[in-house]
């Protein structure tokens, strides 16, 4: 290759990478602008993946059952669970938010006592938090979570349309990509994202359930009111990677502190639930997750704030699956593979060796059938 050819190739590569970067920036800006429309769609897509996982699990236990029966049962279970979450928040979140709103004076007294024992000048907790009232902040968080239920109807509508349109996805795939290699690549990306999301959901559900059971049992033993709802809040918080179990462990202690005048009971709850969350999240789960997702831990933390800024609370809960999706898609193209390399933990942007080997052994027809056909 001549010097002019090498220079032209380098210029084209720079232009291509710059175009990809600008396209990504524009795409995320549009996603932020259309957040009210896209957030229910993201939730509906996640529910669709869960319905697929339930349908395949039912196929293993009930192989003689027709596919449409398994799919219908899975969809019904997902929709009932989604509706139950909405009803629970609608009924319990307002009263719990009112309790948390009265926490400010008690927390101020606790902080003042601790500073006095340390010989420091008295300060309010609001001053330590930069002018933010802690009780009102927590109350606004729960009221905002309750407001997410307004997305419920739109989520169900999106979910129904996604379920109905899957049958025609195979024909659209043939129309969009003429080459067999391209169609197989799209199918491989879809299978990789699906497997990674299912693995993540299984691990996070187990972790969140263990932490919530410990918190619920301790609150029942300590006589804390609304123990079931608070344990469910702990369950949801534990879905957020890294910081979720820490934040979730604080809610039982805050509830006990809002309901009782004593300090020992909330501190014991905080110590026990926090210790259990730490052991489950850092000792038990790494042993169970031998095939854990190949994502850099620092990028996990960054993704929480990033997806939360774009999609709000659902983006925080789904930050890791969304990051896995981005890594799986960018790993398929030479011009964007560097993004997948940065997102991966070891520099090799594959989800797991087990998943990669399984996908390599799949034929094109099986992969496309898994993407296009409804459960």
TORVOGU-179650 format. One record per residue: residue in three letters; x, y, z of N, C-alpha, C in turn. Coordinates in steps of 0.2 Angstrom, whole numbers, plus 5000, padded with zeros to 4 digits. Layout:
BEGIN
alaXYZXYZXYZ
...
! end
This chain:
BEGIN
unk500449945000500050005000500450065000
unk500350114996500750174995500550225001
unk501050275002500950315007500250355007
unk500050375000499450405000498850365001
unk498850295000498350245001498350235009
unk498850235012498850225019498550285023
unk498750345020498450405023497750415022
unk497450395016496750395015496450345019
unk496750285020496350235025496350255032
unk496850295034496850315041496350375042
unk496350415037495850465037495150445037
unk494950385033494350355033494150325039
unk494650295043494550265049494350315054
unk494750375054494550425059493850455058
unk493750465052493050495050492450445052
unk492650375051492150325053492050325061
unk492550325064492550325072492250385074
unk492350445071492050505073491250505072
unk491150475066490350465064490050425069
unk490350365071490050325076489950355083
unk490450395085490450435091489850485091
unk489850525086489250575085488550535085
unk488550485082487950445081487750425088
unk488150395092488050375099487750435103
unk488150495103487950545107487250575105
unk487150575098486450595096485950545098
unk486050485098485550435100485450435107
unk485950445112485750455119485450525120
unk485550575117485250635118484450625116
unk484350595110483650585108483350535113
unk483650485116483350445121483150485127
unk483650535129483450575135482850625134
unk482850645127482250695126481650655126
unk481650595123481050555122480950505128
unk481250525134481150475140480450455142
unk479950495142479250475144479050425139
unk479250425133478950365128479450305129
unk480050315129480550255129480550215135
unk480450255141480550215147480050155148
unk479350165146478950105146479150055141
unk479450075136479650025131480149985133
unk480650015137481249975140480949925145
unk480449955149480149905154479849845151
unk479449865145479049815142479549765139
unk480049785136480549735133480849695138
unk481049725144481349675149480849625152
unk480149645152479649595154479549545149
unk479649565142479649515137480149465138
unk480749485139481349435141481249395147
unk480849415152480749375157480149325156
unk479749345151479249295149479549245145
unk480049255141480349205137480749155142
unk481049185147481449145152480949095155
unk480349125158479849075161479649025156
unk479549045150479248995145479748935144
unk480348955143480848905142480948855149
unk480948885154480948845161480348805161
unk479748825159479148785159479248725154
unk479648735148479748685143480148625146
unk480648645151481048595154480648545158
unk480148575162479748545167479148515164
unk478848545159478248515155478348515148
unk478748465146478948465139478348445134
unk477848415137477248395133476748455132
unk476848505135476348565135476448605129
unk475948615125476048655119476348725120
unk476748755115477148815116476648875118
unk476148875114475648935116475448935123
unk475348875126475048865133475648895137
unk476248875136476748895141476848965140
unk476848995134476949065133476349105136
unk475749085136475249115139475249115146
unk475449065149475549055156476149105159
unk476649105155477249155157477049225156
unk476649245151476449315150475949335156
unk475549285158475049295163475449305170
unk475949265171476249275177476649345178
unk476949365172477349425172476849485173
unk476249485170475849535170475449545177
unk475349485180475049485187475549515192
unk476249485191476749515196476849585195
unk476849615189476949685187476349725190
unk475749695190475149735193475149735200
unk475349675203475449665210475949725213
unk476449735210476949785212476649855212
unk476249865206475949935206475449945212
unk475049895213474549895218474849905225
unk475449865226475749875233476049945234
unk476349965229476650035230476050085230
unk475550085227474950125227474650125234
unk474650075238474350065244474750085250
unk475450065249475850065255476350125255
unk476550145249477050205248476850265251
unk476250295251476050355254476150355261
unk475950305265475950305272476750305274
unk477050265271477750255272478150315271
unk477950355266478350415264478150475270
unk477550465272477350515278477850505284
unk477950435285478350415291479050445290
unk479350435284480050455283480050535283
unk479550565282479550645281479750665288
unk479550635294479550655300480250635303
unk480750605299481350585302481850635303
unk481750695300482250755300482450775307
unk481950785312482150815318482550755322
unk482250695322482550635325483350625323
unk483450625317484050615314484550675316
unk484250735316484650795319484850785326
unk484450765330484550755337485150695338
unk485050645334485550595334486250615332
unk486250655326486950685324487150735329
unk486750775332486950825337487250785343
unk486950735345487250695351487950665349
unk487950635343488650605341489150655341
unk489050715338489550775338489750795345
unk489250805349489350825356489850775359
unk489750705359490150665362490850665359
unk490950685352491550695349491950755351
unk491550805354491850875355491850915349
unk491350905344491350945338490750995339
unk490851045335490251095336489651065333
unk489051085336488351055333488251075326
unk487951025322487751045316487151005314
unk486751025310486150985307486350945302
unk485950885301486050845296485950875289
unk485550925289485350955283486050995280
unk486351025285487051055283487551005281
unk487550945284488050895281487850875274
unk487250875273487050845266486950905261
unk487250965262487251015258486551045257
unk486151055262485551085262484951045260
unk485050985260484450935258484150905264
unk483550905265483150885270483150805269
unk483450765274483450695272482750655272
unk482350675277481650645278481250665271
unk481250725269480850745264481150715257
unk481850705257482150675251481850605250
unk481850565256481650495255480950495254
unk480550545256479850545255479750555247
unk480050605245480050615237480250555233
unk480750515236480950455232480350405232
unk480050395237479450345237478850375233
unk478750435234478150465230478350465222
unk478950475220479150465213479150395211
unk479250345216479250275214478450255213
unk478050285217477350275216477150305209
unk477450365207477250395201477350355195
unk477850305196478050265190477450215189
unk477050205193476450165192476050185186
unk476050255185475750285180475950255173
unk476550235173476750205166476450135165
unk476150105170475850035170475450025164
unk474950065162474550055156474950055150
unk475350105149475750105143476250045143
unk476550025148476949965148476649905146
unk476049895148475649835146475449845138
unk475249905136475149915129475749895125
unk476349925127476949905123477049835123
unk476949805129477149735130476649695125
unk476049705124475649675120475849685113
unk476049745111476249755104476949715102
unk477349715107477949675106477849605105
unk477449575109477249505109476949485102
unk476449535100476149515094476649525088
unk477149575088477549585082478149535081
unk478249495086478749445086478749395080
unk478149375079478049325073478249345067
unk478249415065478449445059479249465059
unk479549455065480249475065480749445061
unk480649375060481049335055481049365048
unk480449385046480349405039480649475038
unk480649515044480949585044481749575044
unk481949525047482649505047482949495041
unk482549455037482749435030482749495025
unk482349545026482249605022482849655024
unk483049655030483549705032484249685030
unk484349615031485049595030485049545025
unk485349555019485349505013485849445014
unk486349465018486849405018486749365024
unk486849295024486749255029487249265035
unk487849285034488249305039487949365044
unk487649415040487449465044486749445048
unk486349405045485749385049485949345055
unk486449295054486749255059487049305065
unk487349355063487649405068487149435072
unk486649455069486049485072485749435077
unk485649375075485349325079485849305085
unk486449305083486949295089486949345094
unk486849415092486849465097486249465101
unk485649445098485049435102485049385107
unk485349325104485449265109485949285115
unk486449325113486949335119486649385124
unk486249435121485949485126485349445130
unk485049405127484449365130484749315136
unk485349285134485649235139485949275145
unk486249335143486549375148486049405153
unk485549435150484949465154484649405159
unk484549345156484249295160484749275166
unk485349265164485849255170485849305175
unk485849365173485849425178485249425182
unk484649415179484049415183484049355188
unk484249295186484249245191484749255197
unk485349285195485749295201485549355205
unk485349405202485049465206484449445210
unk483949405207483349385211483549345217
unk484049305216484249255222484549305227
unk484949345225485349395230484849435234
unk484349465230483849515233483449475237
unk483249415235482749375239483049355246
unk483749335246484049325252484049385257
unk484249435254484349495258483649525261
unk483149515257482449535259482149495264
unk482349425264482049375269482449395275
unk483049405275483449425282483149485285
unk483049535280482749605283482049595285
unk481649555282480949545284480849505290
unk481249455291481249415297481449455303
unk482049495302482249535308481749595310
unk481449625305480949675306480349645310
unk480149585308479549555311479749535319
unk480349515320480649495326480649555331
unk480849615328480949675331480249715332
unk479749695329479149725329479049785325
unk479449795320479349855315478749845311
unk478349895310477749895306477849895299
unk477449875295477449875288478149835286
unk478249785289478849745288478849715281
unk478249695278478249665272478349715266
unk478149775267478249825262478949845262
unk479249855268479949875268480449825266
unk480249755267480649705264480649705257
unk480049715254479949725247480349775244
unk480449835247480849895245481549875246
unk481749835251482449805251482549765245
unk482049715243482149675238482249715231
unk481949765230481949805224482649845224
unk482849865230483449905230484049855229
unk484049795231484549745230484749735223
unk484249745219484349735212484849785209
unk484949845212485449885209486149865211
unk486549855206487249825208487649875213
unk488049835217488549865221488149915227
unk487849965225487650015230486949995232
unk486549955228485849935230485849905237
unk486249845238486149815245486349865251
unk486849905250486949955255486450005256
unk486150025251485550075252484950035255
unk484849975252484249935255484349925262
unk484949905264484949895271484849945276
unk484850005274484650065278483950075279
unk483450045275482750065275482450035282
unk482649965283482349945290482549985296
unk483150005296483350045302483050115302
unk482950145296482550215296481850205298
unk481550145296480850135297480750125305
unk481250085308481250075315481350145319
unk481850185316481950245319481350295319
unk480950285314480350335313479850305317
unk479750245319479250215323479350215330
unk479950215332480150205340480650265342
unk480650275348481050335351481750305352
unk481850245353482450215355482950215349
unk483550205351484150205346484450135345
unk484450095350484750035349484449985344
unk483749985344483449945339483549965332
unk483550025330483750045323484550025322
unk484950035327485650025325485749945325
unk485449905329485549835328485249815321
unk484649835319484449825312484949835307
unk485249895307485649925302486349875302
unk486549855308487149815309487049745306
unk486449715308486349645306486149645298
unk485649685296485449685289486049705285
unk486449755287487049775283487549725282
unk487649685288488149635288487949575284
unk487349555284487049505280487049525273
unk486949585271486949605264487649605261
unk488149625265488849625263489049555262
unk488949505267489149435266488749405260
unk488149415259487849385253488049415246
unk488149485246488349515240489149505238
unk489549495243490249495242490549425244
unk490249375247490549315248490149255245
unk489449255246489049205243488949215236
unk488749265233488649275226489249265222
unk489849295223490349275219490549205218
unk490349165223490449085222489949055218
unk489349085219488749055214488849085207
unk489049145206489149175200489849155197
unk489949095196490649075193490649095185
unk490049105182490049125175489749195175
unk489949245180489649305180489749345174
unk489449405173489449445167490149475167
unk490449485161491049515160491049585159
unk490849625165490849695164491349725170
unk491649775168492049815172491649845178
unk491949825185491549855190491449925190
unk491949965188491950035188491350055183
unk491350025177490850045173490150025175
unk490049975180489449955183489150015187
unk489650045191489450105195489250165190
unk489650175185489550235180488850225177
unk488750155175488150145171487450155175
unk487550145182486950165186486750235185
unk487250285186487050355185486850375178
unk487250335173487150355166486450335164
unk486250275165485550245163485050275167
unk485150295174484750325178484550395175
unk485050435173484950495170484550495164
unk484550445160484150435154483450415155
unk483350355159482750325160482450325167
unk482750365171482550375178482650315182
unk482150295187482250245191482250175187
unk481850165182481950095178482650095176
unk482950145174483650145171484150125176
unk484050145183484450115188484350045189
unk483750015189483649945190483949905185
unk483849935179484049895173484749915170
unk485149945174485749975171486249925169
unk486349865172486749815170486549775164
unk485849755163485649725157485749775151
unk485549835152485649885147486449895145
unk486849895149487549895148487749825144
unk487549775146487649705143487449715136
unk486849745135486549745128487049795123
unk487249845126487749895122488349855121
unk488649815126489249775125489149725119
unk488649685119488549635115488449665108
unk488149725107488049755100488649775097
unk489049815102489649845099490149795098
unk490149735101490649685100490649655093
unk490049665090489949635083490249675077
unk490449735078490649775073491349805074
unk491849795069492449815070492549895072
unk492149935069492150005071491950025078
unk491549985081491349995088491649945093
unk492049895091492249845096492649875102
unk492949935101493349965106492849985112
unk492250005110491750015116491649955120
unk491549895117491449835120492049815124
unk492649825122493249815125493349855132
unk493149915131493149965137492649945142
unk492049915140491549895145491749835148
unk492149785145492249725148492749725153
unk492749675157493149675163493849655161
unk493949605157494649575155494849595148
unk494549645145494749665138494549615133
unk494149565134493849515129493049525130
unk492749565125492049575126491649515124
unk491649465127491149415127490849405134
unk490249385134489849385140490149335145
unk490249265143490549215147490849165142
unk491349125143491549075139491049025138
unk490649005143490148955142489648975137
unk489349045138488849065133489149075126
unk489749095125490049095119490149035115
unk490348985119490448915116489748885114
unk489248905118488548875117488248915110
unk488448975110488149015104488548995098
unk489248975098489548955092489348885090
unk489048845094488748785092488048785089
unk487748845090487048845087487048855079
unk486548825076486448845069486048905068
unk486148925062485748985060485048985061
unk484748925059483948915060483748915067
unk484148885072483948885079484048955082
unk484548995080484649055083484049105080
unk483949105074483349145071482749125074
unk482649065075481949035078481849065085
unk482449065089482449085096482249165096
unk482449195091482349275091481649285089
unk481449255083480849275080480149245082
unk480249185085479649145086479449165093
unk478749175094478549185101478549125106
unk478649135112478749075117478149035116
! end
